[in-house]
């Protein structure tokens, strides 16, 4: 029976690495659809779909990171039959991060590496008041400003009423998150950000170096919070390069070190 949480390709790809992808608030597998063909044959892209969107639209959305992580860790081990990595954008960064920690802590598997994008490091304070507490009109205005939600949803009252509870729940999940107990990750972490991202500055992404006992790198790309829409070739090249490096590191462990920041 298909797994509601993990969207695998219909046919076996033979890719040597499986990358589980967590989207931004309101996002789902559709955001990563263009990545699938673009990253083959090197990487099999497997979006993680949360309740309340796409094929799970009728399910109640979750509002706490620990609840998502608990459920993801129940199903993900069935998909860990090859080396894997985790990728998260914005809200998805903390979900990928805490999932990686939980999998390792439970002895279920350690990723080759973790990719985080467009979100400040977990221990850094928010730079603005939470949006999920706003009245509906103000909330929709702020969501539109961020640019990650399709305009047809925001402009169509019927679609907006259907989608708004999930969107608000995602913002609550992200804005109430605090790092869960546990040790740092024993795998490299790569952080990505758009140079003009209004939600996360490069120096805030640099704070992710504190989450790992292994290597860290930061890349800054042209663009805003959604610099990674579509098929961003520069990002894909970075993902491939880092996965090769992660694989070499796993095959021949090196002493713990810190890597530089790439502008």
FENNORJO-V644051 format. One record per run of one state. SS is the DSSP state (A for helix, B for strand, O for the rest). FROM is the first residue (numbers start at 1). TO is the last residue. Records with the same first field share a line. If there is no record, write none. Layout:
BEGIN
SS->FROM-TO  FROM-TO
END
This chain:
BEGIN
O->1-5  8-16  23-28  40-42  49-53  57-64  80-83  90-90  106-112  118-135  147-150  156-156  176-184  186-187  195-201  213-215  222-232  252-260  263-263
B->6-7  17-22  43-48  84-89  113-117  185-185  188-194  212-212  216-221  261-262
A->29-39  54-56  65-79  91-105  136-146  151-155  157-175  202-211  233-251
END
